Structures are given as structure tokens and as C-alpha cells.
């Protein structure tokens, strides 16, 4: 579904991504792990079309979208859940969700809203409340639900566990597994390497803008280099 070929990106003269090669097959959950500053969010922003690309290609379902606008990528089915959730605090939970379905018809949006409320019942019970009144974990559910409103073909998840207590991290990753089981293709970025790789079919390790390791999620969890650098073992 997604193929990245020799992708490079810069912030001014500073290289952030240095020849990234990566692929995500339809139905897969692929994790990208790495330390702060490794370039994980930059890569997701490049895939979403909000970060400039200096070289290389991004192919989605065989189509070259390297220069495609961000709104065209959403219409093609690429949707990102941003780092830090970025919900619209003064707006109601339901309005936040409906904004996620802006490319859909009203009937389609209503159907997706029902689906989101089924997956996240707490959002239904708080649908009229301002999103800013939700807890961190509930805001993460809202951000994920907002992305699901457009029925993405490829879901980009940026640091879904950031700032959450361990119990909430387990809950959020249970939802990630449920989305994958429902057929959503997911590209997951998270500093929590253990949680991310434990749910991933395959994984990549990013260091200072380069892919240094790749393999099955379970294989990387058992890799001595990964254990030492990211798992504290």
C-alpha cells in the first residue's frame, strides 16, 4: 500500500531524513521506533504532505504522491493522528469528530459517527462536552476517532502513548489492535518501543534520520541492540 524510496527531508540546511526506504502492506500494522529527535514525526509529516521532501519518492497504492497536497492525500485515504492529540478544545466532542469526516457526505458521516461511538463509548456519553474537558486518554481516543471518521485506508499514528499513565497506554494499544483487527492498515510511531513492537507485524528502527534495523515486531523485541537502546535491558 505504502512504499517510501530513498526519502530525504531537510529543515533549512539540516538533514532530518536521510534516504529512508520503507514499506507498509495492506492490512499490516508497521511500527517505527526511535529516540527523540530521530526523525519519526518528520517522516509522518512528510507522508501527510505537511513537511517538504528534498529527494526520493512516496508511492501510495502504486501512485506517486510525493508532491501531492495534504488534502489530496486525505481524500486518497491517508489520515494522521498527530502527536499531542491536537483536539479543538472549545468545540464539543461530536463537532471534533465531525470535522474529521469533512470529506464524507452527511449520511456517511452519521454512519462513521455511530461506528466511532461503538468503539469509544465514553465519547458518546460526553458528545456535548467541550473536548478540552476530557482527560488525556480520552482526548487520545477522540483524536483516533476523529481520524476514523474519514474511514482511512492508511492510518498514521504519531506517539499515541505520549504522556499517558501505563494503564491508559495499555488501553490505547488495545484500541490500536482492534483497529488493525477490523482491517485498518496502520503505520505507528511511538517512543514506547516495547508497546509498539509488541503489536506490530513488522518494525523499523530509526536513528538520526536513517533506518538502522528492520524485521518482524517480535524479532526486533528480541534483538540485543534494540533491548539495550530502547527497552532498558
C-alpha positions as protocol buffer text, in pm:
chain_id: "A"
residue {
  index: 1
  type: UNK
  ca { x: 0 y: 0 z: 0 }
}
residue {
  index: 2
  type: UNK
  ca { x: 275 y: 246 z: 100 }
}
residue {
  index: 3
  type: UNK
  ca { x: 627 y: 247 z: -39 }
}
residue {
  index: 4
  type: UNK
  ca { x: 891 y: 502 z: 53 }
}
residue {
  index: 5
  type: UNK
  ca { x: 1200 y: 516 z: -167 }
}
residue {
  index: 6
  type: UNK
  ca { x: 1522 y: 697 z: -64 }
}
residue {
  index: 7
  type: UNK
  ca { x: 1324 y: 975 z: 105 }
}
residue {
  index: 8
  type: UNK
  ca { x: 1509 y: 1284 z: 225 }
}
residue {
  index: 9
  type: UNK
  ca { x: 1386 y: 1593 z: 407 }
}
residue {
  index: 10
  type: UNK
  ca { x: 1558 y: 1898 z: 550 }
}
residue {
  index: 11
  type: UNK
  ca { x: 1493 y: 2178 z: 797 }
}
residue {
  index: 12
  type: UNK
  ca { x: 1683 y: 2454 z: 621 }
}
residue {
  index: 13
  type: UNK
  ca { x: 2028 y: 2305 z: 564 }
}
residue {
  index: 14
  type: UNK
  ca { x: 1989 y: 2047 z: 838 }
}
residue {
  index: 15
  type: UNK
  ca { x: 1903 y: 1696 z: 710 }
}
residue {
  index: 16
  type: UNK
  ca { x: 1621 y: 1531 z: 907 }
}
residue {
  index: 17
  type: UNK
  ca { x: 1558 y: 1223 z: 690 }
}
residue {
  index: 18
  type: UNK
  ca { x: 1848 y: 1059 z: 511 }
}
residue {
  index: 19
  type: UNK
  ca { x: 1749 y: 810 z: 243 }
}
residue {
  index: 20
  type: UNK
  ca { x: 1452 y: 635 z: 407 }
}
residue {
  index: 21
  type: UNK
  ca { x: 1334 y: 309 z: 245 }
}
residue {
  index: 22
  type: UNK
  ca { x: 1020 y: 162 z: 399 }
}
residue {
  index: 23
  type: UNK
  ca { x: 703 y: -21 z: 302 }
}
residue {
  index: 24
  type: UNK
  ca { x: 364 y: -95 z: 455 }
}
residue {
  index: 25
  type: UNK
  ca { x: 147 y: -368 z: 301 }
}
residue {
  index: 26
  type: UNK
  ca { x: -231 y: -356 z: 305 }
}
residue {
  index: 27
  type: UNK
  ca { x: -369 y: -484 z: 636 }
}
residue {
  index: 28
  type: UNK
  ca { x: -36 y: -458 z: 817 }
}
residue {
  index: 29
  type: UNK
  ca { x: 48 y: -280 z: 1139 }
}
residue {
  index: 30
  type: UNK
  ca { x: 400 y: -147 z: 1098 }
}
residue {
  index: 31
  type: UNK
  ca { x: 582 y: 29 z: 1384 }
}
residue {
  index: 32
  type: UNK
  ca { x: 861 y: 285 z: 1364 }
}
residue {
  index: 33
  type: UNK
  ca { x: 1058 y: 332 z: 1687 }
}
residue {
  index: 34
  type: UNK
  ca { x: 1345 y: 557 z: 1780 }
}
residue {
  index: 35
  type: UNK
  ca { x: 1465 y: 815 z: 2028 }
}
residue {
  index: 36
  type: UNK
  ca { x: 1352 y: 1178 z: 2048 }
}
residue {
  index: 37
  type: UNK
  ca { x: 1488 y: 1372 z: 1753 }
}
residue {
  index: 38
  type: UNK
  ca { x: 1541 y: 1063 z: 1536 }
}
residue {
  index: 39
  type: UNK
  ca { x: 1302 y: 1196 z: 1269 }
}
residue {
  index: 40
  type: UNK
  ca { x: 989 y: 990 z: 1340 }
}
residue {
  index: 41
  type: UNK
  ca { x: 741 y: 1277 z: 1339 }
}
residue {
  index: 42
  type: UNK
  ca { x: 917 y: 1438 z: 1043 }
}
residue {
  index: 43
  type: UNK
  ca { x: 859 y: 1120 z: 843 }
}
residue {
  index: 44
  type: UNK
  ca { x: 488 y: 1113 z: 929 }
}
residue {
  index: 45
  type: UNK
  ca { x: 455 y: 1481 z: 840 }
}
residue {
  index: 46
  type: UNK
  ca { x: 621 y: 1410 z: 507 }
}
residue {
  index: 47
  type: UNK
  ca { x: 374 y: 1128 z: 444 }
}
residue {
  index: 48
  type: UNK
  ca { x: 85 y: 1362 z: 531 }
}
residue {
  index: 49
  type: UNK
  ca { x: 214 y: 1629 z: 293 }
}
residue {
  index: 50
  type: UNK
  ca { x: 283 y: 1899 z: 552 }
}
residue {
  index: 51
  type: UNK
  ca { x: 662 y: 1854 z: 555 }
}
residue {
  index: 52
  type: UNK
  ca { x: 868 y: 1923 z: 245 }
}
residue {
  index: 53
  type: UNK
  ca { x: 1058 y: 1642 z: 73 }
}
residue {
  index: 54
  type: UNK
  ca { x: 1407 y: 1708 z: -65 }
}
residue {
  index: 55
  type: UNK
  ca { x: 1452 y: 1384 z: -258 }
}
residue {
  index: 56
  type: UNK
  ca { x: 1303 y: 1039 z: -305 }
}
residue {
  index: 57
  type: UNK
  ca { x: 950 y: 912 z: -364 }
}
residue {
  index: 58
  type: UNK
  ca { x: 633 y: 830 z: -175 }
}
residue {
  index: 59
  type: UNK
  ca { x: 406 y: 579 z: -350 }
}
residue {
  index: 60
  type: UNK
  ca { x: 54 y: 503 z: -229 }
}
residue {
  index: 61
  type: UNK
  ca { x: -125 y: 212 z: -394 }
}
residue {
  index: 62
  type: UNK
  ca { x: 118 y: 247 z: -683 }
}
residue {
  index: 63
  type: UNK
  ca { x: 55 y: 622 z: -731 }
}
residue {
  index: 64
  type: UNK
  ca { x: 339 y: 871 z: -685 }
}
residue {
  index: 65
  type: UNK
  ca { x: 211 y: 1120 z: -425 }
}
residue {
  index: 66
  type: UNK
  ca { x: 547 y: 1279 z: -339 }
}
residue {
  index: 67
  type: UNK
  ca { x: 426 y: 1624 z: -443 }
}
residue {
  index: 68
  type: UNK
  ca { x: 55 y: 1575 z: -371 }
}
residue {
  index: 69
  type: UNK
  ca { x: -115 y: 1827 z: -141 }
}
residue {
  index: 70
  type: UNK
  ca { x: -212 y: 1724 z: 211 }
}
residue {
  index: 71
  type: UNK
  ca { x: -586 y: 1750 z: 138 }
}
residue {
  index: 72
  type: UNK
  ca { x: -549 y: 1524 z: -166 }
}
residue {
  index: 73
  type: UNK
  ca { x: -375 y: 1264 z: 50 }
}
residue {
  index: 74
  type: UNK
  ca { x: -667 y: 1271 z: 294 }
}
residue {
  index: 75
  type: UNK
  ca { x: -908 y: 1214 z: 6 }
}
residue {
  index: 76
  type: UNK
  ca { x: -690 y: 922 z: -110 }
}
residue {
  index: 77
  type: UNK
  ca { x: -725 y: 771 z: 238 }
}
residue {
  index: 78
  type: UNK
  ca { x: -409 y: 875 z: 428 }
}
residue {
  index: 79
  type: UNK
  ca { x: -506 y: 1018 z: 766 }
}
residue {
  index: 80
  type: UNK
  ca { x: -281 y: 1115 z: 1058 }
}
residue {
  index: 81
  type: UNK
  ca { x: -346 y: 1119 z: 1432 }
}
residue {
  index: 82
  type: UNK
  ca { x: -99 y: 1390 z: 1535 }
}
residue {
  index: 83
  type: UNK
  ca { x: 146 y: 1389 z: 1822 }
}
residue {
  index: 84
  type: UNK
  ca { x: -7 y: 1561 z: 2124 }
}
residue {
  index: 85
  type: UNK
  ca { x: -363 y: 1483 z: 2003 }
}
residue {
  index: 86
  type: UNK
  ca { x: -437 y: 1846 z: 1898 }
}
residue {
  index: 87
  type: UNK
  ca { x: -811 y: 1831 z: 1960 }
}
residue {
  index: 88
  type: UNK
  ca { x: -1014 y: 2152 z: 1925 }
}
residue {
  index: 89
  type: UNK
  ca { x: -1066 y: 2223 z: 2295 }
}
residue {
  index: 90
  type: UNK
  ca { x: -1358 y: 2470 z: 2283 }
}
residue {
  index: 91
  type: UNK
  ca { x: -1557 y: 2256 z: 2037 }
}
residue {
  index: 92
  type: UNK
  ca { x: -1774 y: 1968 z: 2150 }
}
residue {
  index: 93
  type: UNK
  ca { x: -1660 y: 1609 z: 2122 }
}
residue {
  index: 94
  type: UNK
  ca { x: -1912 y: 1549 z: 1843 }
}
residue {
  index: 95
  type: UNK
  ca { x: -1803 y: 1858 z: 1649 }
}
residue {
  index: 96
  type: UNK
  ca { x: -1440 y: 1743 z: 1673 }
}
residue {
  index: 97
  type: UNK
  ca { x: -1542 y: 1408 z: 1531 }
}
residue {
  index: 98
  type: UNK
  ca { x: -1750 y: 1557 z: 1251 }
}
residue {
  index: 99
  type: UNK
  ca { x: -1457 y: 1774 z: 1146 }
}
residue {
  index: 100
  type: UNK
  ca { x: -1268 y: 1450 z: 1085 }
}
residue {
  index: 101
  type: UNK
  ca { x: -1534 y: 1345 z: 837 }
}
residue {
  index: 102
  type: UNK
  ca { x: -1534 y: 1663 z: 630 }
}
residue {
  index: 103
  type: UNK
  ca { x: -1464 y: 1468 z: 310 }
}
residue {
  index: 104
  type: UNK
  ca { x: -1770 y: 1244 z: 364 }
}
residue {
  index: 105
  type: UNK
  ca { x: -2137 y: 1300 z: 292 }
}
residue {
  index: 106
  type: UNK
  ca { x: -2369 y: 1369 z: 585 }
}
residue {
  index: 107
  type: UNK
  ca { x: -2508 y: 1014 z: 567 }
}
residue {
  index: 108
  type: UNK
  ca { x: -2159 y: 866 z: 558 }
}
residue {
  index: 109
  type: UNK
  ca { x: -2053 y: 1091 z: 847 }
}
residue {
  index: 110
  type: UNK
  ca { x: -2352 y: 978 z: 1054 }
}
residue {
  index: 111
  type: UNK
  ca { x: -2264 y: 613 z: 990 }
}
residue {
  index: 112
  type: UNK
  ca { x: -1899 y: 667 z: 1086 }
}
residue {
  index: 113
  type: UNK
  ca { x: -2001 y: 859 z: 1398 }
}
residue {
  index: 114
  type: UNK
  ca { x: -2206 y: 562 z: 1514 }
}
residue {
  index: 115
  type: UNK
  ca { x: -1907 y: 334 z: 1449 }
}
residue {
  index: 116
  type: UNK
  ca { x: -1675 y: 560 z: 1648 }
}
residue {
  index: 117
  type: UNK
  ca { x: -1920 y: 578 z: 1939 }
}
residue {
  index: 118
  type: UNK
  ca { x: -1942 y: 199 z: 1939 }
}
residue {
  index: 119
  type: UNK
  ca { x: -1564 y: 170 z: 1967 }
}
residue {
  index: 120
  type: UNK
  ca { x: -1527 y: 456 z: 2220 }
}
residue {
  index: 121
  type: UNK
  ca { x: -1844 y: 460 z: 2435 }
}
residue {
  index: 122
  type: UNK
  ca { x: -1701 y: 730 z: 2664 }
}
residue {
  index: 123
  type: UNK
  ca { x: -1704 y: 972 z: 2371 }
}
residue {
  index: 124
  type: UNK
  ca { x: -2073 y: 908 z: 2314 }
}
residue {
  index: 125
  type: UNK
  ca { x: -2154 y: 982 z: 2677 }
}
residue {
  index: 126
  type: UNK
  ca { x: -1959 y: 1310 z: 2651 }
}
residue {
  index: 127
  type: UNK
  ca { x: -2052 y: 1406 z: 2295 }
}
residue {
  index: 128
  type: UNK
  ca { x: -2187 y: 1750 z: 2400 }
}
residue {
  index: 129
  type: UNK
  ca { x: -1893 y: 1839 z: 2628 }
}
residue {
  index: 130
  type: UNK
  ca { x: -1603 y: 2061 z: 2515 }
}
residue {
  index: 131
  type: UNK
  ca { x: -1314 y: 1840 z: 2405 }
}
residue {
  index: 132
  type: UNK
  ca { x: -1080 y: 2037 z: 2630 }
}
residue {
  index: 133
  type: UNK
  ca { x: -1257 y: 1895 z: 2936 }
}
residue {
  index: 134
  type: UNK
  ca { x: -1160 y: 1537 z: 2851 }
}
residue {
  index: 135
  type: UNK
  ca { x: -872 y: 1358 z: 3021 }
}
residue {
  index: 136
  type: UNK
  ca { x: -552 y: 1292 z: 2825 }
}
residue {
  index: 137
  type: UNK
  ca { x: -653 y: 934 z: 2749 }
}
residue {
  index: 138
  type: UNK
  ca { x: -1000 y: 1040 z: 2638 }
}
residue {
  index: 139
  type: UNK
  ca { x: -851 y: 1310 z: 2414 }
}
residue {
  index: 140
  type: UNK
  ca { x: -633 y: 1042 z: 2254 }
}
residue {
  index: 141
  type: UNK
  ca { x: -945 y: 835 z: 2189 }
}
residue {
  index: 142
  type: UNK
  ca { x: -1107 y: 1145 z: 2039 }
}
residue {
  index: 143
  type: UNK
  ca { x: -808 y: 1209 z: 1812 }
}
residue {
  index: 144
  type: UNK
  ca { x: -820 y: 847 z: 1694 }
}
residue {
  index: 145
  type: UNK
  ca { x: -1196 y: 863 z: 1648 }
}
residue {
  index: 146
  type: UNK
  ca { x: -1165 y: 1188 z: 1452 }
}
residue {
  index: 147
  type: UNK
  ca { x: -922 y: 1018 z: 1214 }
}
residue {
  index: 148
  type: UNK
  ca { x: -1153 y: 717 z: 1177 }
}
residue {
  index: 149
  type: UNK
  ca { x: -1439 y: 945 z: 1066 }
}
residue {
  index: 150
  type: UNK
  ca { x: -1286 y: 964 z: 717 }
}
residue {
  index: 151
  type: UNK
  ca { x: -1256 y: 584 z: 703 }
}
residue {
  index: 152
  type: UNK
  ca { x: -882 y: 588 z: 627 }
}
residue {
  index: 153
  type: UNK
  ca { x: -712 y: 332 z: 408 }
}
residue {
  index: 154
  type: UNK
  ca { x: -385 y: 410 z: 590 }
}
residue {
  index: 155
  type: UNK
  ca { x: -386 y: 540 z: 947 }
}
residue {
  index: 156
  type: UNK
  ca { x: -73 y: 724 z: 1065 }
}
residue {
  index: 157
  type: UNK
  ca { x: -47 y: 718 z: 1446 }
}
residue {
  index: 158
  type: UNK
  ca { x: 207 y: 958 z: 1596 }
}
residue {
  index: 159
  type: UNK
  ca { x: 304 y: 886 z: 1961 }
}
residue {
  index: 160
  type: UNK
  ca { x: -39 y: 768 z: 2083 }
}
residue {
  index: 161
  type: UNK
  ca { x: 102 y: 674 z: 2424 }
}
residue {
  index: 162
  type: UNK
  ca { x: 277 y: 1006 z: 2491 }
}
residue {
  index: 163
  type: UNK
  ca { x: 207 y: 1148 z: 2836 }
}
residue {
  index: 164
  type: UNK
  ca { x: -30 y: 869 z: 2940 }
}
residue {
  index: 165
  type: UNK
  ca { x: -18 y: 652 z: 3253 }
}
residue {
  index: 166
  type: UNK
  ca { x: 76 y: 285 z: 3197 }
}
residue {
  index: 167
  type: UNK
  ca { x: -285 y: 167 z: 3240 }
}
residue {
  index: 168
  type: UNK
  ca { x: -405 y: 412 z: 2974 }
}
residue {
  index: 169
  type: UNK
  ca { x: -119 y: 315 z: 2742 }
}
residue {
  index: 170
  type: UNK
  ca { x: -239 y: -46 z: 2757 }
}
residue {
  index: 171
  type: UNK
  ca { x: -594 y: 70 z: 2684 }
}
residue {
  index: 172
  type: UNK
  ca { x: -491 y: 282 z: 2385 }
}
residue {
  index: 173
  type: UNK
  ca { x: -286 y: -3 z: 2238 }
}
residue {
  index: 174
  type: UNK
  ca { x: -582 y: -235 z: 2283 }
}
residue {
  index: 175
  type: UNK
  ca { x: -777 y: 6 z: 2060 }
}
residue {
  index: 176
  type: UNK
  ca { x: -489 y: 4 z: 1811 }
}
residue {
  index: 177
  type: UNK
  ca { x: -508 y: -375 z: 1795 }
}
residue {
  index: 178
  type: UNK
  ca { x: -886 y: -355 z: 1749 }
}
residue {
  index: 179
  type: UNK
  ca { x: -850 y: -113 z: 1458 }
}
residue {
  index: 180
  type: UNK
  ca { x: -599 y: -347 z: 1296 }
}
residue {
  index: 181
  type: UNK
  ca { x: -827 y: -646 z: 1351 }
}
residue {
  index: 182
  type: UNK
  ca { x: -1107 y: -450 z: 1182 }
}
residue {
  index: 183
  type: UNK
  ca { x: -892 y: -423 z: 869 }
}
residue {
  index: 184
  type: UNK
  ca { x: -729 y: -81 z: 906 }
}
residue {
  index: 185
  type: UNK
  ca { x: -372 y: -55 z: 776 }
}
residue {
  index: 186
  type: UNK
  ca { x: -165 y: 125 z: 1040 }
}
residue {
  index: 187
  type: UNK
  ca { x: 175 y: 292 z: 1046 }
}
residue {
  index: 188
  type: UNK
  ca { x: 257 y: 353 z: 1412 }
}
residue {
  index: 189
  type: UNK
  ca { x: 528 y: 579 z: 1552 }
}
residue {
  index: 190
  type: UNK
  ca { x: 600 y: 565 z: 1925 }
}
residue {
  index: 191
  type: UNK
  ca { x: 887 y: 610 z: 2169 }
}
residue {
  index: 192
  type: UNK
  ca { x: 745 y: 321 z: 2372 }
}
residue {
  index: 193
  type: UNK
  ca { x: 930 y: 59 z: 2170 }
}
residue {
  index: 194
  type: UNK
  ca { x: 806 y: -234 z: 2378 }
}
residue {
  index: 195
  type: UNK
  ca { x: 439 y: -145 z: 2335 }
}
residue {
  index: 196
  type: UNK
  ca { x: 473 y: -53 z: 1967 }
}
residue {
  index: 197
  type: UNK
  ca { x: 672 y: -359 z: 1860 }
}
residue {
  index: 198
  type: UNK
  ca { x: 454 y: -595 z: 2064 }
}
residue {
  index: 199
  type: UNK
  ca { x: 151 y: -510 z: 1846 }
}
residue {
  index: 200
  type: UNK
  ca { x: 339 y: -474 z: 1516 }
}
residue {
  index: 201
  type: UNK
  ca { x: 360 y: -722 z: 1231 }
}
residue {
  index: 202
  type: UNK
  ca { x: 686 y: -557 z: 1129 }
}
residue {
  index: 203
  type: UNK
  ca { x: 901 y: -278 z: 1265 }
}
residue {
  index: 204
  type: UNK
  ca { x: 1173 y: -32 z: 1174 }
}
residue {
  index: 205
  type: UNK
  ca { x: 1428 y: 139 z: 1399 }
}
residue {
  index: 206
  type: UNK
  ca { x: 1516 y: 499 z: 1311 }
}
residue {
  index: 207
  type: UNK
  ca { x: 1834 y: 669 z: 1433 }
}
residue {
  index: 208
  type: UNK
  ca { x: 1930 y: 1026 z: 1336 }
}
residue {
  index: 209
  type: UNK
  ca { x: 1723 y: 1016 z: 1018 }
}
residue {
  index: 210
  type: UNK
  ca { x: 1828 y: 669 z: 898 }
}
residue {
  index: 211
  type: UNK
  ca { x: 1670 y: 324 z: 920 }
}
residue {
  index: 212
  type: UNK
  ca { x: 1924 y: 108 z: 1104 }
}
residue {
  index: 213
  type: UNK
  ca { x: 1720 y: -208 z: 1169 }
}
residue {
  index: 214
  type: UNK
  ca { x: 1405 y: -372 z: 1037 }
}
residue {
  index: 215
  type: UNK
  ca { x: 1225 y: -701 z: 1086 }
}
residue {
  index: 216
  type: UNK
  ca { x: 923 y: -869 z: 1240 }
}
residue {
  index: 217
  type: UNK
  ca { x: 797 y: -698 z: 1555 }
}
residue {
  index: 218
  type: UNK
  ca { x: 874 y: -1000 z: 1773 }
}
residue {
  index: 219
  type: UNK
  ca { x: 1219 y: -1032 z: 1615 }
}
residue {
  index: 220
  type: UNK
  ca { x: 1309 y: -671 z: 1695 }
}
residue {
  index: 221
  type: UNK
  ca { x: 1182 y: -710 z: 2052 }
}
residue {
  index: 222
  type: UNK
  ca { x: 1435 y: -990 z: 2091 }
}
residue {
  index: 223
  type: UNK
  ca { x: 1719 y: -802 z: 1920 }
}
residue {
  index: 224
  type: UNK
  ca { x: 2006 y: -726 z: 2158 }
}
residue {
  index: 225
  type: UNK
  ca { x: 2068 y: -381 z: 2007 }
}
residue {
  index: 226
  type: UNK
  ca { x: 1701 y: -287 z: 2049 }
}
residue {
  index: 227
  type: UNK
  ca { x: 1691 y: -430 z: 2402 }
}
residue {
  index: 228
  type: UNK
  ca { x: 1990 y: -221 z: 2508 }
}
residue {
  index: 229
  type: UNK
  ca { x: 1894 y: 104 z: 2336 }
}
residue {
  index: 230
  type: UNK
  ca { x: 1514 y: 110 z: 2378 }
}
residue {
  index: 231
  type: UNK
  ca { x: 1398 y: -149 z: 2628 }
}
residue {
  index: 232
  type: UNK
  ca { x: 1643 y: -83 z: 2910 }
}
residue {
  index: 233
  type: UNK
  ca { x: 1760 y: -446 z: 2916 }
}
